Amino acid sequence: MKPEANLTGLFVPLITPFTDDLRLAPDALARLADETLSTGDARGLVALGTTAEAATLTTEEKRAVVRICAAACRAHQAPLIVGVGTNDTATAIRTLRELAQSGDVAAALVPAPPYTRPGEAGTLAHFMALAEHGGVPLIVYDIPYRTGQPLSTLTLNALGRLPEFVGVKYATGAIDAATMELLSSSGPDFAVLGGDDAVISPLLAAGASGGILASANVRTADFAKLISQWQGDAVGPARRLGAELARLSAALFTEPNPTVIKGVLHAQGRIPSAAVRLPLLAASADSVRRAAALATTRPHQVHQGVAI
């Protein structure tokens, strides 16, 4: 029997705030985590994802980020997902065991081993080793344009039948025949969560359970509303809101993630600095300005009593 993960709704992969001199800003992260969960719109948080610049964090910084996010999730009774991305299976297992011992983690987000490109058989063996030895429920992170390793529907369904795997963050860069096959063949206890922000609306329309969406750092309530509208068959409002949020996501990703998001959050006064660590460079002022203009929630116009 699978562990209870309840992977429906919006999960926000938080950025990691830094100071101007590139130190971790723990107080700002704590505020951001609390703000994200305080309204009840987000189902939970994701720590140490791509959006968190996890690759540039030290081991101690990663532990601090997890502690801070876990505290916010405990306070709001929300699940915490933690990214564990490495191309060394043994290291991934050690990290998963440490997370399991903390008792604070609902699931770990695990990509195919990046850069190594071990092939689908090797990738499946990697995931099965994590399942056997890690001690934490797992979410596959299917993002081949970052890892270099595509995953077939056959492989994803094979993982979905294992009790340790509770879902997939689906970020293949397309909604195609393989997407529809996955959505139609996945069991009810293997959640398909969208991970490509700009196309989350059509993926939800096709039956996805929710999303892990970097853009929701900026407009959390509206992304949560979009998910609930599709799940409630409010097709017209969902289409309109989805189109609006797709424009926002496109603006937030005009430069490498999370540079524009950080620029917008800094402009809003929510984090102390827009600083990112190399090899990322801070987003241009023009990109931040365009995205910030779309980041402000605007009330829908009303014409003859009908929202448009």
N, C-alpha and C positions, 0 to 999 in steps of 0.2 A: 504494500500500500504506500502511496506517495505521501510525503510530508505536506502539511497544510501550508500553502504559501499565499493563496488568494491573490494571484497576479492579474488582477483586473483593475483598470483605471490608469491613472497617471503616476509615473515615477520620475522624479526630477534628478538628473545627474548633476550634482552641484559643481560649480567652479571652485577652485581653491584660491582664496584671496591672498595676495601678497602685499607687503609694504613696498614703498618706492625703491627700497634697496634690496628687494627680492627675498625678504624673510617671510615665513609663514605668518599670517595674521589670524591667530586663533579666535580672538574675540569677534572679528568680522565674520568668520565662518560660522561661529555659534549663532550670531544674529541672523545670518542668511538662512541657516537651517531652520531656525525657529520661525522666521517669517514665512518660509515656504510651506511649513506644516500648520501654521497657526489658524488658517481659515478653514482647514479641513478639505480643501480642494484636491490637494495631492494625496495620493494613496500612500506614498512612501518616498524615500530618498535613495539615490545611488551615490556611493562614495568611491573615489579612486577610479573613475572611468576616464575615457579619453578627455572629456571636458574638464576634468580635474587636473590635467597635466601630470598625471600619475607617474609618467616616465621620468620626470625631472625631480621627483620628491625623494628625499632620503628615507631610509627604513623608519627612523624615528618620526619623521614628518608624516609618513603614511599612518603610523600607529596613532599619532595625535589626531589626524583627520578622522580616522575611524572612531576614536573615542568621542570626539565632539559630535559627530553625526549620530552616533549611537545614543548619546545623552538626549539629543533632541527627539529622536525617534521614541525613546522610552517615555519622555515627557508627554508626547502626543499619541502614544500607543500606535505607532506607525512602523511598518517593516523597513529594515535597512538591507539594501543589497550592496555588496562590495565587489569592485572589480579586481580580478586576479588574472593579469595578463602577462604571460611569460612563455618563451619557447623552450624552457627547461621543465620537464614534467616533475622532477624531484623537488625543485624549488617551489613549484605551484602547490604540490602536496603539502609541503611544510607550511606554506602560507595559509592554506585552507585549514590545516589542523589548528594553527594558532587562532584563526577566526572562530573555529568550532569551540575552542576552549573558552572563548570570551562569553559565549552565550547570547550575544547581542545581534547576531547576523541571521537574517531570514534566508538569504541565498547569496551565492557568489556568482558573478558574471564572468564567464570564462570564454575567451576567444580561441579559435584555432591557433596553434603555435605560430606567431608571426615570423616572417622572414625565412624561416627554415623550409617551409613548403614541404612537409613530410609526406604529402600524398594523402588521399582520403583514408586509406587503411591505417596509416600511421597516426593521422589525426583522430580517428575513431579509437585506436588503442590508447592514445593520450587521454582522451575524455573518459574512457572506461577506467583507466588507472586513477584519475581524479575522483570518479564516482566510488571506486572501491576503497580508497585510502583517505579521502579528504575529510569526510565527516560532516559536510555541509551540503544542503540542497543546491543544485546547480542550474544556471541559466546559460545556455549556449549563446555566444555572441557571434552571429553570422555576419561578418563584414569583410568580404573577400577583397575589396579595394584597399583595405589597410593590411590585412594579413597575408595576401597573396595566395590564400588557400580557399577555393570554393568548397561548399558543402552541398551535396545533393539532397533532394527531398528524401531519398531512401535512407541516407545517413541520419538526417534529422529525425525521421520517424523511428529509426532504430534506437537513437538516444532517448526519444520520447517514451519509449516502452520501458526504459530503465527507471526504477523507483526514485533514484537520486536526481533525475533531471525533470525540472518542473516547468521549463519554458525555454523560449528562444527570443532573443532580441534580434529582429529581422531587419538587417540594414544592407541589403545587397545592391542598392542603387537602382532598383527597378521593381515594378509590379508587372509580372509576366505570367506565363503559363505555369512556371514552377511555383510561383507565389500562390496561385489559385489551387494548385495540387496540394501544397502544404496546408493551406487553410481548410481544405475539404477533407484531408486525411488525418489531421492531428486529433488526438483524443481530447476529451474535456478536461483532463488533468495535465495537459501540456499546453501552456499559454503561448500564443504568438503575439509578441509585443513589437510594435513598430519602432524602428530606430532611425529612419530617414525622415527628418522633420517635415520637409516640404511636401511629402506625399503621404503624410499620416492620415489625412482625411479619406482618400480613396481606399487606403488599406483598412481603416475602420469600417468603411462602407462594405468592404468585402468580407468582414468578419473577424478582424483582429480583436484581441482582448483588451488592448490598451496600448500604451506607449512609454518608452524611455526616451525623453525628448529634451535635448539641450536647450532648445528655444524656450522651454517652459521655465527656465531661470528668470525670464523677463516677464512673461504674461501667464503665470501659473493658472489662475482661475479660468482664463479663456481656453487654454488647452484642456483642462479638466472638463469644462463645459462641452467642448467639441466631442470628447469621448462619450459623455453622458447623452448628448443629442443623438449620436449615431446609435448608441445602445438602446435609446428610447424611441427609435424610428422617427425622430423629428428631422425628416430628410431636408426640407427646404432651409430651415435655420442652420443645419449642419453644413450644407453646401456653401452657404454664404459665409459663415464663420470660418470654414475650412479654407476658402479662397483667400480670405483676409490674413489668416495665420500663415498660409503658404507664402504670401508676399513678405511677411515679417521674417520667416525662416530663411528665405532666399537672401534677404538683406543681412541677416546675422551670419550667414555663411559666405559672404562675398570675399572674406579673407579667412585664413585658417582658424578653425575652432580651437579655443574659445576666445580669440582675440577681440572680435567685435562684441560678443556678449559681455566680456569684461569691460570694454569701453562704455557700453550702455549702462551697465550696473554702476560704474563709477560716476557717470554723468548724472545718474539718478540719486547719487549720494548713498548707495547701499553698500559699497565696498570702498576702502581707503585709497585704492590705487588701481589703475588698469594694467599694471605691470604683468608681464609674462616672462617666463624663463626661456633662454635660448635652447633649442634653435628657433623658437617662435619669436616674432617681432610684433610689437604693439600695432594694433590696427590704425589705419589712417583716420584723420579727423573727419574726412568726408564720409567714409564708410560708417563710422560711429554716428554721425549726424543723421544720415539717411535711415539707419536702423532705429535710432532713438525716436525719430518722428513716427515710426510705425509701432513703436513699443507702447505708446500711450493708448490705453483702452478708451475707445470712443463709443458713446451710446449710439445704438442703431437709430437711424432716422425712421420716422413713422409717417406713413402716407395713408390718409383715410383710415386710421385705426389699425393698419397692418404694418408690422415691422418689415423693413426692407434692407 
